[in-house]
Amino acid sequence: MRALDIIAESIRVGYVHPTTVLNTLIEAENEGGLGAVRRIERHLSLGLRALRDRQHPHSSLAQTWLGSARAYLITQAERRQAV
């Protein structure tokens, strides 16, 4: 999944632009529906624990990605309820 590559690279370098986060989540949804975004969220959740255990210097960025994925899922669920 291309989104996971983008996320991994941004965590590796320690930076991501907010537009990249949103575009990555939109692309993931376009490719695989909200299930793809849920899989990303699950992957980030598990990966964040591992990064924290290893005291990775960019674990806070992984937390940002995780929070963004969760916010995206909540927003999409609310949008679908409103329709």
Residue pairs with C-beta under 8 A, 6 or more apart in sequence:
1 28
1 31
1 32
1 36
1 39
1 40
2 27
2 31
3 24
3 25
3 27
3 28
3 31
3 36
3 40
4 40
4 43
6 20
6 24
7 24
7 40
7 44
7 65
10 16
10 20
10 61
10 65
11 51
11 56
11 58
11 61
11 62
11 65
12 58
13 58
14 57
14 58
14 61
15 61
16 61
16 64
16 65
21 64
21 65
21 68
22 68
22 72
25 37
25 40
25 68
25 69
25 72
28 36
28 37
28 40
29 36
29 37
29 72
29 76
32 39
34 73
34 76
37 69
37 72
37 73
37 76
38 73
40 69
41 66
41 69
41 70
41 73
44 62
44 65
44 66
44 69
45 66
47 62
48 59
48 62
48 63
48 66
51 58
51 59
51 62
52 59
56 62
